[in-house]
Structures are given as structure tokens and as C-alpha cells.
């Protein structure tokens, strides 16, 4: 993952895409675990993340690479609920 993170800058949605001035958003005091597709430069990668804030179209996530916490906005369709591992 660290190699991919060094392949280019972490991409995020633009202010125009987010429309935060017009689009209501929810901020969760207890972020939810998710899997999300992000891009470093042109390289897509699926990461374990937390959904911290969202609109009807986008999700603000945070995740860690090499001990560094990163934050970005992705389209809602790029995010999936992370289900806990089944217990035996």
C-alpha cells in the first residue's frame, strides 16, 4: 500500500462536485468502518477506512498509510460497509 500511496497524490472530489454550500451533510461522532476505492494519482486502491461525513452523493473518509492518517472525499458509490468477521 505504501508503494501505491507514493505513486501520486491522493485524489479528492472538488468543491464544485461536493456542493457543500447547497448539499446537506451528516457528520458522525462515531465514524463507521468501510471499504472504499481511492486513487493515488491514476492508481486505484481499495482501502479499509472510516466514513466520517457524507452527503447524498459523497463520503468523507479517513484511513491510514504507513502510520499517516489521510482524509479524502469519494463518491458514495465507491464506499461499501465493512462487515465484521464472523465469529466462530
GUMINU-547678 format. One record per atom (N, C-alpha, C, CB): x, y, z; residue in one letter; atom name. Coordinates in Angstrom, 2 decimals, always signed. Glycine has a CB too. Example, Ala and Ser with C-alpha at 12.3 -4.5 7.8 and 13.67 -1.06 7.14 Angstrom:
// GUMINU-547678
@x:+13.19, y:-5.69, z:+7.80, rest:A, atom:N
@x:+12.30, y:-4.50, z:+7.80, rest:A, atom:CA
@x:+13.20, y:-3.30, z:+7.80, rest:A, atom:C
@x:+11.31, y:-4.47, z:+9.05, rest:A, atom:CB
@x:+12.85, y:-2.25, z:+7.08, rest:S, atom:N
@x:+13.67, y:-1.06, z:+7.14, rest:S, atom:CA
@x:+12.90, y:+0.03, z:+7.87, rest:S, atom:C
@x:+14.08, y:-0.60, z:+5.72, rest:S, atom:CB
This chain:
// GUMINU-547678
@x:+0.82, y:-1.19, z:+0.00, rest:X, atom:N
@x:+0.00, y:+0.00, z:+0.00, rest:X, atom:CA
@x:+0.87, y:+1.26, z:+0.00, rest:X, atom:C
@x:-0.94, y:+0.00, z:+1.21, rest:X, atom:CB
@x:+1.96, y:+1.25, z:+0.74, rest:X, atom:N
@x:+2.82, y:+2.43, z:+0.80, rest:X, atom:CA
@x:+3.39, y:+2.76, z:-0.58, rest:X, atom:C
@x:+3.96, y:+2.21, z:+1.81, rest:X, atom:CB
@x:+3.73, y:+1.71, z:-1.36, rest:X, atom:N
@x:+4.24, y:+1.92, z:-2.71, rest:X, atom:CA
@x:+3.19, y:+2.61, z:-3.57, rest:X, atom:C
@x:+4.66, y:+0.58, z:-3.34, rest:X, atom:CB
@x:+1.94, y:+2.15, z:-3.47, rest:X, atom:N
@x:+0.85, y:+2.76, z:-4.25, rest:X, atom:CA
@x:+0.64, y:+4.21, z:-3.80, rest:X, atom:C
@x:-0.47, y:+1.94, z:-4.08, rest:X, atom:CB
@x:+0.70, y:+4.45, z:-2.50, rest:X, atom:N
@x:+0.49, y:+5.81, z:-1.99, rest:X, atom:CA
@x:+1.57, y:+6.77, z:-2.49, rest:X, atom:C
@x:+0.48, y:+5.80, z:-0.46, rest:X, atom:CB
@x:+2.72, y:+6.24, z:-2.82, rest:X, atom:N
@x:+3.80, y:+7.08, z:-3.35, rest:X, atom:CA
@x:+3.73, y:+7.25, z:-4.87, rest:X, atom:C
@x:+5.14, y:+6.49, z:-2.96, rest:X, atom:CB
@x:+2.74, y:+6.62, z:-5.51, rest:X, atom:N
@x:+2.65, y:+6.68, z:-6.97, rest:X, atom:CA
@x:+2.02, y:+7.97, z:-7.48, rest:X, atom:C
@x:+1.86, y:+5.51, z:-7.49, rest:X, atom:CB
@x:+1.46, y:+8.76, z:-6.58, rest:X, atom:N
@x:+0.86, y:+10.03, z:-6.98, rest:X, atom:CA
@x:+0.07, y:+10.60, z:-5.84, rest:X, atom:C
@x:-0.04, y:+9.86, z:-8.22, rest:X, atom:CB
@x:-0.42, y:+11.85, z:-5.98, rest:X, atom:N
@x:-1.17, y:+12.47, z:-4.89, rest:X, atom:CA
@x:-2.53, y:+11.81, z:-4.67, rest:X, atom:C
@x:-1.36, y:+13.96, z:-5.17, rest:X, atom:CB
@x:-2.97, y:+11.80, z:-3.43, rest:X, atom:N
@x:-4.30, y:+11.28, z:-3.11, rest:X, atom:CA
@x:-5.34, y:+12.19, z:-3.76, rest:X, atom:C
@x:-4.51, y:+11.20, z:-1.56, rest:X, atom:CB
@x:-6.23, y:+11.62, z:-4.54, rest:X, atom:N
@x:-7.26, y:+12.38, z:-5.23, rest:X, atom:CA
@x:-8.45, y:+12.61, z:-4.31, rest:X, atom:C
@x:-7.71, y:+11.65, z:-6.52, rest:X, atom:CB
@x:-9.13, y:+13.72, z:-4.48, rest:X, atom:N
@x:-10.34, y:+14.04, z:-3.72, rest:X, atom:CA
@x:-11.32, y:+14.75, z:-4.64, rest:X, atom:C
@x:-10.02, y:+14.91, z:-2.47, rest:X, atom:CB
@x:-12.57, y:+14.76, z:-4.26, rest:X, atom:N
@x:-13.58, y:+15.47, z:-5.05, rest:X, atom:CA
@x:-13.40, y:+16.98, z:-4.88, rest:X, atom:C
@x:-15.00, y:+15.04, z:-4.63, rest:X, atom:CB
@x:-13.75, y:+17.72, z:-5.89, rest:X, atom:N
@x:-13.61, y:+19.18, z:-5.86, rest:X, atom:CA
@x:-14.79, y:+19.80, z:-5.10, rest:X, atom:C
@x:-13.53, y:+19.75, z:-7.30, rest:X, atom:CB
@x:-14.64, y:+21.07, z:-4.74, rest:X, atom:N
@x:-15.73, y:+21.80, z:-4.09, rest:X, atom:CA
@x:-16.96, y:+21.83, z:-4.98, rest:X, atom:C
@x:-15.28, y:+23.23, z:-3.75, rest:X, atom:CB
@x:-16.76, y:+22.00, z:-6.28, rest:X, atom:N
@x:-17.89, y:+22.03, z:-7.21, rest:X, atom:CA
@x:-18.63, y:+20.70, z:-7.21, rest:X, atom:C
@x:-17.41, y:+22.37, z:-8.63, rest:X, atom:CB
@x:-17.90, y:+19.60, z:-7.15, rest:X, atom:N
@x:-18.54, y:+18.28, z:-7.12, rest:X, atom:CA
@x:-19.28, y:+18.05, z:-5.80, rest:X, atom:C
@x:-17.49, y:+17.18, z:-7.33, rest:X, atom:CB
@x:-18.70, y:+18.51, z:-4.70, rest:X, atom:N
@x:-19.30, y:+18.28, z:-3.38, rest:X, atom:CA
@x:-20.55, y:+19.13, z:-3.12, rest:X, atom:C
@x:-18.28, y:+18.56, z:-2.30, rest:X, atom:CB
@x:-20.57, y:+20.35, z:-3.63, rest:X, atom:N
@x:-21.70, y:+21.27, z:-3.42, rest:X, atom:CA
@x:-22.08, y:+21.40, z:-1.95, rest:X, atom:C
@x:-22.91, y:+20.79, z:-4.22, rest:X, atom:CB
@x:-21.07, y:+21.50, z:-1.07, rest:X, atom:N
@x:-21.35, y:+21.56, z:+0.37, rest:X, atom:CA
@x:-22.14, y:+22.80, z:+0.77, rest:X, atom:C
@x:-20.06, y:+21.51, z:+1.15, rest:X, atom:CB
@x:-22.08, y:+23.85, z:-0.02, rest:X, atom:N
@x:-22.87, y:+25.05, z:+0.27, rest:X, atom:CA
@x:-24.35, y:+24.85, z:+0.02, rest:X, atom:C
@x:-22.37, y:+26.19, z:-0.56, rest:X, atom:CB
@x:-24.69, y:+23.86, z:-0.79, rest:X, atom:N
@x:-26.10, y:+23.58, z:-1.14, rest:X, atom:CA
@x:-26.57, y:+22.23, z:-0.66, rest:X, atom:C
@x:-26.30, y:+23.67, z:-2.63, rest:X, atom:CB
@x:-25.66, y:+21.30, z:-0.53, rest:X, atom:N
@x:-26.00, y:+19.91, z:-0.20, rest:X, atom:CA
@x:-25.87, y:+19.68, z:+1.31, rest:X, atom:C
@x:-25.07, y:+18.92, z:-0.98, rest:X, atom:CB
@x:-26.95, y:+19.25, z:+1.99, rest:X, atom:N
@x:-26.83, y:+18.96, z:+3.42, rest:X, atom:CA
@x:-25.86, y:+17.79, z:+3.64, rest:X, atom:C
@x:-28.21, y:+18.64, z:+4.04, rest:X, atom:CB
@x:-25.16, y:+17.82, z:+4.78, rest:X, atom:N
@x:-24.26, y:+16.72, z:+5.08, rest:X, atom:CA
@x:-24.42, y:+16.27, z:+6.52, rest:X, atom:C
@x:-22.80, y:+17.12, z:+4.82, rest:X, atom:CB
@x:-24.00, y:+15.05, z:+6.79, rest:X, atom:N
@x:-24.07, y:+14.45, z:+8.12, rest:X, atom:CA
@x:-22.66, y:+14.18, z:+8.59, rest:X, atom:C
@x:-24.91, y:+13.14, z:+8.11, rest:X, atom:CB
@x:-22.37, y:+14.57, z:+9.82, rest:X, atom:N
@x:-21.08, y:+14.27, z:+10.44, rest:X, atom:CA
@x:-21.36, y:+13.30, z:+11.58, rest:X, atom:C
@x:-20.34, y:+15.59, z:+10.96, rest:X, atom:CB
@x:-20.70, y:+12.15, z:+11.56, rest:X, atom:N
@x:-20.93, y:+11.11, z:+12.55, rest:X, atom:CA
@x:-19.89, y:+11.22, z:+13.66, rest:X, atom:C
@x:-20.88, y:+9.72, z:+11.89, rest:X, atom:CB
@x:-20.32, y:+11.37, z:+14.93, rest:X, atom:N
@x:-19.35, y:+11.44, z:+16.02, rest:X, atom:CA
@x:-18.62, y:+10.11, z:+16.24, rest:X, atom:C
@x:-20.04, y:+11.87, z:+17.31, rest:X, atom:CB
@x:-19.20, y:+9.03, z:+15.71, rest:X, atom:N
@x:-18.57, y:+7.71, z:+15.79, rest:X, atom:CA
@x:-18.46, y:+7.15, z:+14.37, rest:X, atom:C
@x:-19.38, y:+6.74, z:+16.72, rest:X, atom:CB
@x:-17.38, y:+7.50, z:+13.66, rest:X, atom:N
@x:-17.23, y:+7.06, z:+12.26, rest:X, atom:CA
@x:-17.41, y:+5.55, z:+12.09, rest:X, atom:C
@x:-15.87, y:+7.47, z:+11.74, rest:X, atom:CB
@x:-17.96, y:+5.18, z:+10.96, rest:X, atom:N
@x:-18.28, y:+3.78, z:+10.65, rest:X, atom:CA
@x:-17.19, y:+3.15, z:+9.80, rest:X, atom:C
@x:-19.63, y:+3.68, z:+9.94, rest:X, atom:CB
@x:-16.81, y:+1.89, z:+10.09, rest:X, atom:N
@x:-15.80, y:+1.21, z:+9.26, rest:X, atom:CA
@x:-16.37, y:+0.90, z:+7.88, rest:X, atom:C
@x:-15.32, y:-0.08, z:+9.94, rest:X, atom:CB
@x:-15.57, y:+1.18, z:+6.85, rest:X, atom:N
@x:-15.97, y:+0.94, z:+5.47, rest:X, atom:CA
@x:-14.78, y:+0.44, z:+4.66, rest:X, atom:C
@x:-16.56, y:+2.22, z:+4.83, rest:X, atom:CB
@x:-15.05, y:-0.03, z:+3.48, rest:X, atom:N
@x:-14.06, y:-0.27, z:+2.42, rest:X, atom:CA
@x:-14.34, y:+0.78, z:+1.37, rest:X, atom:C
@x:-14.13, y:-1.75, z:+1.82, rest:X, atom:CB
@x:-13.30, y:+1.42, z:+0.84, rest:X, atom:N
@x:-13.53, y:+2.49, z:-0.13, rest:X, atom:CA
@x:-12.45, y:+2.46, z:-1.20, rest:X, atom:C
@x:-13.55, y:+3.86, z:+0.57, rest:X, atom:CB
@x:-12.85, y:+2.78, z:-2.41, rest:X, atom:N
@x:-11.91, y:+2.94, z:-3.51, rest:X, atom:CA
@x:-11.40, y:+4.38, z:-3.51, rest:X, atom:C
@x:-12.58, y:+2.60, z:-4.88, rest:X, atom:CB
@x:-10.08, y:+4.52, z:-3.47, rest:X, atom:N
@x:-9.43, y:+5.82, z:-3.56, rest:X, atom:CA
@x:-8.42, y:+5.76, z:-4.69, rest:X, atom:C
@x:-8.75, y:+6.22, z:-2.21, rest:X, atom:CB
@x:-7.91, y:+6.92, z:-5.09, rest:X, atom:N
@x:-6.88, y:+6.99, z:-6.14, rest:X, atom:CA
@x:-5.69, y:+7.79, z:-5.65, rest:X, atom:C
@x:-7.45, y:+7.62, z:-7.44, rest:X, atom:CB
@x:-4.53, y:+7.22, z:-5.87, rest:X, atom:N
@x:-3.27, y:+7.92, z:-5.70, rest:X, atom:CA
@x:-2.76, y:+8.16, z:-7.11, rest:X, atom:C
@x:-2.23, y:+7.11, z:-4.80, rest:X, atom:CB
@x:-2.80, y:+9.40, z:-7.56, rest:X, atom:N
@x:-2.50, y:+9.67, z:-8.96, rest:X, atom:CA
@x:-3.54, y:+8.97, z:-9.80, rest:X, atom:C
@x:-1.07, y:+9.22, z:-9.34, rest:X, atom:CB
@x:-3.10, y:+8.12, z:-10.71, rest:X, atom:N
@x:-4.01, y:+7.36, z:-11.57, rest:X, atom:CA
@x:-4.26, y:+5.94, z:-11.06, rest:X, atom:C
@x:-3.46, y:+7.30, z:-12.97, rest:X, atom:CB
@x:-3.70, y:+5.60, z:-9.89, rest:X, atom:N
@x:-3.77, y:+4.22, z:-9.38, rest:X, atom:CA
@x:-4.90, y:+4.06, z:-8.38, rest:X, atom:C
@x:-2.44, y:+3.82, z:-8.74, rest:X, atom:CB
@x:-5.91, y:+3.23, z:-8.70, rest:X, atom:N
@x:-6.99, y:+2.97, z:-7.75, rest:X, atom:CA
@x:-6.56, y:+1.89, z:-6.76, rest:X, atom:C
@x:-8.27, y:+2.55, z:-8.49, rest:X, atom:CB
@x:-7.03, y:+2.02, z:-5.52, rest:X, atom:N
@x:-6.76, y:+1.02, z:-4.49, rest:X, atom:CA
@x:-7.93, y:+0.98, z:-3.52, rest:X, atom:C
@x:-5.42, y:+1.33, z:-3.74, rest:X, atom:CB
@x:-8.27, y:-0.23, z:-3.08, rest:X, atom:N
@x:-9.34, y:-0.44, z:-2.10, rest:X, atom:CA
@x:-8.72, y:-0.38, z:-0.71, rest:X, atom:C
@x:-10.08, y:-1.81, z:-2.34, rest:X, atom:CB
@x:-9.24, y:+0.50, z:+0.15, rest:X, atom:N
@x:-8.66, y:+0.68, z:+1.48, rest:X, atom:CA
@x:-9.71, y:+0.42, z:+2.56, rest:X, atom:C
@x:-8.08, y:+2.09, z:+1.63, rest:X, atom:CB
@x:-9.22, y:+0.02, z:+3.73, rest:X, atom:N
@x:-10.05, y:-0.01, z:+4.93, rest:X, atom:CA
@x:-10.06, y:+1.42, z:+5.45, rest:X, atom:C
@x:-9.51, y:-1.04, z:+6.01, rest:X, atom:CB
@x:-11.24, y:+1.95, z:+5.71, rest:X, atom:N
@x:-11.35, y:+3.36, z:+6.10, rest:X, atom:CA
@x:-12.49, y:+3.53, z:+7.10, rest:X, atom:C
@x:-11.58, y:+4.25, z:+4.86, rest:X, atom:CB
@x:-12.69, y:+4.78, z:+7.49, rest:X, atom:N
@x:-13.83, y:+5.15, z:+8.31, rest:X, atom:CA
@x:-14.59, y:+6.25, z:+7.60, rest:X, atom:C
@x:-13.39, y:+5.61, z:+9.73, rest:X, atom:CB
@x:-15.92, y:+6.11, z:+7.53, rest:X, atom:N
@x:-16.78, y:+7.15, z:+6.97, rest:X, atom:CA
@x:-17.07, y:+8.15, z:+8.08, rest:X, atom:C
@x:-18.12, y:+6.54, z:+6.38, rest:X, atom:CB
@x:-16.62, y:+9.38, z:+7.89, rest:X, atom:N
@x:-16.74, y:+10.41, z:+8.92, rest:X, atom:CA
@x:-17.87, y:+11.40, z:+8.65, rest:X, atom:C
@x:-15.45, y:+11.16, z:+9.05, rest:X, atom:CB
@x:-18.08, y:+11.70, z:+7.38, rest:X, atom:N
@x:-19.07, y:+12.69, z:+6.97, rest:X, atom:CA
@x:-19.59, y:+12.28, z:+5.59, rest:X, atom:C
@x:-18.47, y:+14.15, z:+6.95, rest:X, atom:CB
@x:-20.84, y:+12.62, z:+5.30, rest:X, atom:N
@x:-21.36, y:+12.25, z:+3.98, rest:X, atom:CA
@x:-22.50, y:+13.16, z:+3.57, rest:X, atom:C
@x:-21.83, y:+10.80, z:+3.98, rest:X, atom:CB
@x:-22.70, y:+13.17, z:+2.25, rest:X, atom:N
@x:-23.86, y:+13.82, z:+1.63, rest:X, atom:CA
@x:-24.62, y:+12.71, z:+0.92, rest:X, atom:C
@x:-23.43, y:+15.00, z:+0.63, rest:X, atom:CB
@x:-25.62, y:+13.06, z:+0.16, rest:X, atom:N
@x:-26.35, y:+12.02, z:-0.58, rest:X, atom:CA
@x:-25.49, y:+11.44, z:-1.70, rest:X, atom:C
@x:-27.64, y:+12.60, z:-1.17, rest:X, atom:CB
@x:-24.43, y:+12.16, z:-2.12, rest:X, atom:N
@x:-23.61, y:+11.72, z:-3.25, rest:X, atom:CA
@x:-22.16, y:+11.38, z:-2.92, rest:X, atom:C
@x:-23.63, y:+12.76, z:-4.28, rest:X, atom:CB
@x:-21.65, y:+11.83, z:-1.79, rest:X, atom:N
@x:-20.22, y:+11.70, z:-1.49, rest:X, atom:CA
@x:-20.00, y:+11.33, z:-0.03, rest:X, atom:C
@x:-19.49, y:+13.00, z:-1.83, rest:X, atom:CB
@x:-18.82, y:+10.76, z:+0.24, rest:X, atom:N
@x:-18.46, y:+10.36, z:+1.60, rest:X, atom:CA
@x:-17.06, y:+10.87, z:+1.91, rest:X, atom:C
@x:-18.53, y:+8.80, z:+1.77, rest:X, atom:CB
@x:-16.91, y:+11.50, z:+3.05, rest:X, atom:N
@x:-15.60, y:+11.92, z:+3.54, rest:X, atom:CA
@x:-15.05, y:+10.79, z:+4.40, rest:X, atom:C
@x:-15.69, y:+13.25, z:+4.36, rest:X, atom:CB
@x:-13.90, y:+10.26, z:+3.99, rest:X, atom:N
@x:-13.32, y:+9.11, z:+4.70, rest:X, atom:CA
@x:-11.95, y:+9.47, z:+5.26, rest:X, atom:C
@x:-13.22, y:+7.89, z:+3.77, rest:X, atom:CB
@x:-11.50, y:+8.66, z:+6.21, rest:X, atom:N
@x:-10.12, y:+8.74, z:+6.70, rest:X, atom:CA
@x:-9.57, y:+7.33, z:+6.77, rest:X, atom:C
@x:-10.03, y:+9.47, z:+8.09, rest:X, atom:CB
@x:-8.27, y:+7.22, z:+6.52, rest:X, atom:N
@x:-7.60, y:+5.93, z:+6.57, rest:X, atom:CA
@x:-6.12, y:+6.18, z:+6.82, rest:X, atom:C
@x:-7.82, y:+5.12, z:+5.25, rest:X, atom:CB
@x:-5.41, y:+5.12, z:+7.12, rest:X, atom:N
@x:-4.00, y:+5.26, z:+7.50, rest:X, atom:CA
@x:-3.12, y:+4.50, z:+6.52, rest:X, atom:C
@x:-3.77, y:+4.74, z:+8.93, rest:X, atom:CB
@x:-2.03, y:+5.15, z:+6.11, rest:X, atom:N
@x:-1.00, y:+4.53, z:+5.28, rest:X, atom:CA
@x:+0.34, y:+4.84, z:+5.92, rest:X, atom:C
@x:-1.06, y:+5.04, z:+3.78, rest:X, atom:CB
@x:+1.09, y:+3.80, z:+6.24, rest:X, atom:N
@x:+2.42, y:+3.95, z:+6.83, rest:X, atom:CA
@x:+2.40, y:+4.87, z:+8.05, rest:X, atom:C
@x:+3.40, y:+4.50, z:+5.79, rest:X, atom:CB
@x:+1.40, y:+4.69, z:+8.91, rest:X, atom:N
@x:+1.31, y:+5.46, z:+10.14, rest:X, atom:CA
@x:+0.80, y:+6.88, z:+9.97, rest:X, atom:C
@x:+2.61, y:+5.50, z:+10.77, rest:X, atom:CB
@x:+0.46, y:+7.28, z:+8.75, rest:X, atom:N
@x:-0.02, y:+8.64, z:+8.49, rest:X, atom:CA
@x:-1.51, y:+8.60, z:+8.16, rest:X, atom:C
@x:+0.77, y:+9.30, z:+7.32, rest:X, atom:CB
@x:-2.31, y:+9.40, z:+8.89, rest:X, atom:N
@x:-3.74, y:+9.45, z:+8.63, rest:X, atom:CA
@x:-4.02, y:+10.36, z:+7.44, rest:X, atom:C
@x:-4.51, y:+9.94, z:+9.89, rest:X, atom:CB
@x:-4.80, y:+9.83, z:+6.50, rest:X, atom:N
@x:-5.17, y:+10.57, z:+5.30, rest:X, atom:CA
@x:-6.68, y:+10.76, z:+5.28, rest:X, atom:C
@x:-4.69, y:+9.84, z:+4.01, rest:X, atom:CB
@x:-7.13, y:+11.87, z:+4.70, rest:X, atom:N
@x:-8.56, y:+12.15, z:+4.56, rest:X, atom:CA
@x:-8.84, y:+12.55, z:+3.12, rest:X, atom:C
@x:-9.02, y:+13.27, z:+5.54, rest:X, atom:CB
@x:-9.99, y:+12.11, z:+2.62, rest:X, atom:N
@x:-10.38, y:+12.47, z:+1.26, rest:X, atom:CA
@x:-11.89, y:+12.31, z:+1.11, rest:X, atom:C
@x:-9.64, y:+11.59, z:+0.22, rest:X, atom:CB
@x:-12.42, y:+12.91, z:+0.07, rest:X, atom:N
@x:-13.82, y:+12.74, z:-0.32, rest:X, atom:CA
@x:-13.87, y:+11.83, z:-1.54, rest:X, atom:C
@x:-14.51, y:+14.12, z:-0.62, rest:X, atom:CB
@x:-14.79, y:+10.86, z:-1.53, rest:X, atom:N
@x:-15.01, y:+9.96, z:-2.67, rest:X, atom:CA
@x:-16.51, y:+9.92, z:-2.96, rest:X, atom:C
@x:-14.46, y:+8.52, z:-2.38, rest:X, atom:CB
@x:-16.84, y:+9.49, z:-4.16, rest:X, atom:N
@x:-18.26, y:+9.30, z:-4.49, rest:X, atom:CA
@x:-18.85, y:+8.21, z:-3.60, rest:X, atom:C
@x:-18.43, y:+8.94, z:-6.00, rest:X, atom:CB
@x:-20.09, y:+8.36, z:-3.21, rest:X, atom:N
@x:-20.76, y:+7.39, z:-2.34, rest:X, atom:CA
@x:-20.73, y:+5.98, z:-2.93, rest:X, atom:C
@x:-22.21, y:+7.82, z:-2.09, rest:X, atom:CB
@x:-20.78, y:+5.87, z:-4.23, rest:X, atom:N
@x:-20.77, y:+4.55, z:-4.88, rest:X, atom:CA
@x:-19.42, y:+3.84, z:-4.75, rest:X, atom:C
@x:-21.12, y:+4.69, z:-6.35, rest:X, atom:CB
@x:-18.38, y:+4.55, z:-4.31, rest:X, atom:N
@x:-17.05, y:+3.96, z:-4.13, rest:X, atom:CA
@x:-16.87, y:+3.37, z:-2.73, rest:X, atom:C
@x:-15.96, y:+5.01, z:-4.38, rest:X, atom:CB
@x:-17.91, y:+3.45, z:-1.89, rest:X, atom:N
@x:-17.82, y:+3.04, z:-0.49, rest:X, atom:CA
@x:-18.78, y:+1.89, z:-0.21, rest:X, atom:C
@x:-18.13, y:+4.22, z:+0.44, rest:X, atom:CB
@x:-18.27, y:+0.91, z:+0.53, rest:X, atom:N
@x:-19.08, y:-0.24, z:+0.97, rest:X, atom:CA
@x:-18.94, y:-0.40, z:+2.48, rest:X, atom:C
@x:-18.64, y:-1.55, z:+0.23, rest:X, atom:CB
@x:-20.02, y:-0.79, z:+3.13, rest:X, atom:N
@x:-19.99, y:-1.08, z:+4.56, rest:X, atom:CA
@x:-19.03, y:-2.24, z:+4.80, rest:X, atom:C
@x:-21.42, y:-1.40, z:+5.11, rest:X, atom:CB
@x:-18.19, y:-2.09, z:+5.79, rest:X, atom:N
@x:-17.26, y:-3.17, z:+6.14, rest:X, atom:CA
@x:-17.95, y:-4.03, z:+7.19, rest:X, atom:C
@x:-15.89, y:-2.60, z:+6.67, rest:X, atom:CB
@x:-18.18, y:-5.28, z:+6.85, rest:X, atom:N
@x:-18.86, y:-6.19, z:+7.76, rest:X, atom:CA
@x:-17.83, y:-6.85, z:+8.68, rest:X, atom:C
@x:-19.67, y:-7.25, z:+6.98, rest:X, atom:CB
@x:-18.17, y:-6.97, z:+9.97, rest:X, atom:N
@x:-17.22, y:-7.64, z:+10.88, rest:X, atom:CA
@x:-17.03, y:-9.10, z:+10.49, rest:X, atom:C
@x:-17.70, y:-7.53, z:+12.33, rest:X, atom:CB
@x:-15.85, y:-9.62, z:+10.80, rest:X, atom:N
@x:-15.57, y:-11.03, z:+10.52, rest:X, atom:CA
@x:-16.50, y:-11.90, z:+11.36, rest:X, atom:C
@x:-14.09, y:-11.38, z:+10.83, rest:X, atom:CB
@x:-17.01, y:-13.00, z:+10.78, rest:X, atom:N
@x:-17.90, y:-13.88, z:+11.55, rest:X, atom:CA
@x:-17.14, y:-14.51, z:+12.70, rest:X, atom:C
@x:-18.51, y:-14.97, z:+10.65, rest:X, atom:CB
@x:-17.84, y:-14.65, z:+13.82, rest:X, atom:N
@x:-17.20, y:-15.29, z:+14.99, rest:X, atom:CA
@x:-17.44, y:-16.80, z:+14.92, rest:X, atom:C
@x:-17.74, y:-14.71, z:+16.34, rest:X, atom:CB
@x:-16.49, y:-17.52, z:+15.44, rest:X, atom:N
@x:-16.61, y:-19.00, z:+15.42, rest:X, atom:CA
@x:-17.31, y:-19.50, z:+16.65, rest:X, atom:C
@x:-15.24, y:-19.66, z:+15.30, rest:X, atom:CB
